[in-house]
Amino acid sequence: MSVESRGGRAQGGRPARADAAELTRLLAPAVGEAGFDLEEVDVRPAGRRRLVRVVVDGDNGVGLDDIAAISETASELLDAADVMGTSPYVLEVTSPGVDRPLTEPRHWRRAVGRLVVAPLTEGGQVEGRVVAADDEAVEIDVVQKRRNKGAGAKGGKSAGPKSAGPGKAGPKAAATETVRRRFGLGELGRGRVQVEFKHPAGTAEGTRSPAEPD
């Protein structure tokens, strides 16, 4: 969700020079005082104006009223500090989209319960459901094929596949199991939340692991 305000024309004759780093230093304390994190500030041309996009987030999400209040505070700070020069601007305060990369401990913490994919620093990638996260590591339920302990055990011969007789079902699909793995934050690259059109049934009370597919 987002709120836009037209901002204004900063007083004084100073040319526009604001950049994202300067605006971050200005806005971050006020956003933090409101109980949220300033995730990103982006400034870009938008016709004859400039678009100032401010992304905020919190452990319990960000409501529309919260965004409206932050937008009002940010607009007052921008005008009072005269960082936008004399050029008009449009201020947009918004919460992160689902495509926001997971790079900080707080991002992983807020992704608990979500299906994610992330590259591994040693190669390959991991995909699964985040079940816990702290400042040092992330626990992910990963669905993988179950190992067949009986096939070829102790050098024995394994029986070949049997043909299904009339009216009988064919070979079953490969069984899977859910393995909970713990990764240090240094082992994970930029994670991404995967879009799910149907949330998995069953939580901690159910028998199905939250990482298993429907």
N, C-alpha and C positions, 0 to 999 in steps of 0.2 A: 504494500500500500504506500501511497505517497501523497504529499500535499505540495502544491505549488503556490508561490506568491510572487508578485511582480517586482518585489524589492523596490528599488528606487534609484535615484540619481544621487550619488554621494556628493556631499558639499565640497567646495574647493575646486581649484583648477588643476589638481595633480592628474597626470595621465594614468590610464589603467595599467597596473603592474602586478596585480595579485596573482599568485600562483597557488597550487594545491598545498604546498608545504606551509606557506604563510597562513592560509585559511585554516589549515589543520591546527596550527599553534593557537590561533585565535578562538576556534570553536570547541576544541577538545575539552577544555576545563568546564565549559557550560554544559556540554552534553554529559560529561561524567557526573557533574553535580545533580543532573536530572535522573541519574541512575542508569545510564546507558553507555555504550561504547561507540566511539566514532570510528567506523570501519573504513570509510573512504570519502575523499573530497575530490571532485573532478570539475574542472573549469574548461568550457569549450565554447566556440562561437556558435550563435544561434540567430542567423540573420543579422540585424543591426544591434542585437543584444548579445549578452553572454549568458550561458546556462551554467549556474552553479549547482551541482548535484551533490547533496550531502547524504551519505548512507549511515544509518545508525542501527544498532541492534542491542538486545538484552537477553538475559537468561530466560525470561518469561515472555519473550517476544516484544513487539512494539505495537501498541494500539493506535488507532487513528487520532484519538485525543492527545496522546503523547507526542505524535508526530506534529500535530498542529501547534502544540505548545513549544516544541523545539524549533519549529519553523519561525514562529514569532520572535523567539529569543535570538535565533541566528540572524534574522533580518535586522533587528535592532543593533546587534553587535557589528554587523557589516557596515551599516550606515554610520554608527558612532565612531568606528575606527578609520573610516574613509579609505579602506583597502581596495575598493572597487573603482576608485578614480571617479571620473565624471560620466562614464559610460553606463547606460541602463543595463540592468541584468534581471534574469528570472531565477529565483531560488526554488529549488526542488529538494525537499527532505523526504527520504524514502527508507524503507527497510530492505534488507538484502533479498535478492531473488534466489531461487533454488540452485542457480548456476554459480553461486558464489563459491570460490575455491576454499577448501578447508586447509588452512595453513597455520593457524594459531591454536593453542590448547583450548581456548574458549569456543572456537569453531567446532572442534571435535566434540566438546562437551554438549553443545547445543544440537549436535547431530545424533545423539543417543536415540535409538529406536529407528533410525533411518538406514536405508540401504545405500551403501557407498562403494566407490571404487577408487583405488589409489595406487600409483606406481610405487614400487619398492626401490630403495636406493641401491640395493645390490642386484637389481634386475628383476624383471617380471612385474606382476601386479597382484593385488589382493582385492577381492570383491566379497562383500558380506554385509551383515547388519551390525552397526555399532551398539554394544550393550553397556559399555562403561568407558569413561575417559577422565583423565586428570592431567596435571601439569607435566607429567613425565611419559605417559603411555596411553594407548588406546586398546581396548579389548573388542575384538570383532568375531562374530559367529560366521564361520565360513562353511559353506556346503561343498562337500567333495565326494568323489566316488568312494564307496566302502571297499576296503581291501578284502579279497576273498582268501581267507586263511586256509581253506581246505584244498584249493587248487594246487596240485603239484607239491603238496607238503611232504617233506622228508624224501624227496626224490620219487615219490609214488606217481603213478600214471593217473591223469585225470580223464574221466569219461567224456567222450565227445557229446555234442548236443544231440538230444533225442528229437526225432520228428514228432510233431504233434499229430495225434490220431484224430479220427473224425469227431467233431464236436468238442475237441479240446483246444485250450488256448495255446498260443505259440509261446516262445521264450519270453520271460519277463524282462523288463527294462532294468538296466544296471541300478543296483541299490545305492543310495547315498547316505551320508552321515554328516552331522554337523559338528564341527570342531571349533572350540573357542581358542582363539590365538591372541596373544598379547604382543603388541608392537611398540617399541620405543618411538617417540615422536621423530627421532633422528632417522628411523628406518623408513618412514613414510614420506612420499612426495606430496604434491598438491592434490588432495583428495577432492572428489566430486560427489554430491548427493545424486542418486539416481531417481528419476521420476517414476513413481508407481501409481498406476491407475486403480489399484485395489490393494488396500493395506492387508497384510497377512492376518488371518484369524488366529486367535490364541495369543496370550501374553504370558506373563509369569505364571498365571493360574492354569494355563492350558498345557496340553501334552506336546504340542507342536513347538519346535524351536522357532524363535522369531526370525531365524535366517532361512528356514526352509521355504521352498517355493510352494505356491498354492497348487 
